[in-house]
């Protein structure tokens, strides 16, 4: 079946611009996560949605970063006034809601953001 | 979530077993050990997880020490396609949907 998809795969922008990154989770998955990964580092958690609401946004670095998931499916990560330090691969993951302690996260291929 | 410590890199010969160690000495009783891997230019992929018993699936085996302070991921017959960064993660049992806290992982290189 279809996995998590992310668009665009690559985004180049200029410092100060606004960008939107899109994530289409696996159909039926109620949990959705955003991570970002800098070169040579492991992914770093940004935000987690359960349905339409952000259940944990503790990883958002500052108020330039915002994410929405208005209908509980597709999510958009929005970055205002981009800075060169925002350059990274932005990863999205989804998982089904279960009652158990284990919940595998399925990752998309990521969006590579480059801020010039 | 407890912190994990992994070597930076290791290699093994194709067809041999790859044993990837991980230390998690501060793990608490309700925390699980997870392993994910990331092949170059792809998103991470779940491999296996465990609480205290050894686990095996079609991809790998997970051996957790009795005191739970360390574990080993075993790929029984490594192939070139297993070359990747492997992340050992300790995840709280407080919620089924809790975040994953990745470290730098260990880079496994499988040589022909």
Interface residues (C-beta under 8 A of the other chain):
Chain A: X4 X31 X33 X35 X40 X41 X42 X43 X44 X45 X48 X50 X55 X56 X59 X91 X93 X95 X97 X98 X99 X100 X101 X102 X103 X104 X105 X106 X107 X108 X109 X110
Chain B: X32 X41 X42 X43 X44 X45 X46 X49 X85 X87 X93 X96 X97 X99 X100 X101 X102 X103 X104 X105
